């Protein structure tokens, strides 16, 4: 069954001069280096990834039984033309010696065909799994995040104070600000790394989720986009009320890069 994406990287503010230890291109090199079939990937796919601005990965599905395991990972890159490209990584230990083997595919269907050839029970289609989970999942008040009690209301105020985007650009409104006054715990996670545009070390995007736990037990998240797609390459902070709005803003900034280069 499909597994929800889990953020793994902690929020670590960096200066403009610091470069991520794992750029989108370095992530690609890691994948290609360990994949047994990397030579089968289309050359055009590899060329497109040269312009990657950001990288994201998640566990798509998994199966474990009788000492055998298989996981399928989704690796996605945001490209300079504001499109995205996904590679599918199959990891399993069904080969000789039981050692982990990595395979990489440009198409989800091809990854599924490769998975079906493994000596493991077939997957239940993802659509069926998701529907079953929705119908059977009990209602719970348990929070989705692991929160740390802190001066969270003040953290929310400071985050919104440094945001440079306006209300008509997706900035959270007064109602959200009012709700955040009752925040007593929060957690910050990094959804996108600190990618840099090839050849321009200071041109980067980062995406963070600031999740808050409120006194009534409800949860509220703000999404912070930090980037250097500015005329003087300085860091700019923007805050959005939803992940979709934040990612849309990143894509719009990516579209503006060719125009900035032309200037």
C-alpha positions, 0 to 999 in steps of 0.5 A: 500500500502507499505510504505517506511522505515523512519529512526527515530533515530538520530545520537548519537555517544557513547563510547565503554562502552555505551550500547544501551537502546534497544538491539535486544533482548529487542526489541524482548521482547517488541514485545512478551510482547504486542502480544496477540498470542506470544505463537503461534510463533515457539520455533525455531524462538525464539531460533534463535533470541537469537543470534541477532546482530542488529535490524531494523523495518519499516511500511509495510502497513496501512489502516485507515477509519471510526475510524478504523485503521490497520498497519503491521510492518516488524521487522528484525534481523541480526543474528550471522550466517549472516542470517536475520529473520523477524517477522510481527506485525499486529496492529489494533483497530477492537476488542471490545472497540476499543483498539489497539491489537497487533499480531505477525507472523513469516510468511508474508502470515500468517500476510496477512491471519490475516489482511484479517479477519479484518472488513476493506477493503482488501489491494491492492497487494503490487506489484500493488501499487508499480507499480502504484506509479512508473507510477503516481508519478510526477517528483519532485526536492524536496529533500528526506531528511530534511537538515540542512545547515552547513559546510557539505563539511568539514563534508564529508572530516572528515567522509572519513578521519576516514574511515579505509576501502580501495578503494578495500573494498568499500570505495567511490572513488575520483569522490564522494569526488569531488562531495562532495566538493559542499555539503552545507547541510546534515542530519545524521540518524541511520539505525541500532541501537547500538546492542551488541552481547549477553554476549559481551557488547563491540561487536556491529554494527551501521549503519548511513546514511550521506545524503548530499545536493549539490549545483546543487540540487542533493543528495548524501549519504554515509553509515557509518558502525561502529563496534567493530568486531576487534581483540582488540574490538576497534571501527572501522569506514568504509564508503561505497557509497551504503546501500547495500555495507554497509549491506553486510560488516556488514554481512561479519563481522558477519560471522567472529565473530565465528572465533574470538571467537575460537581464 
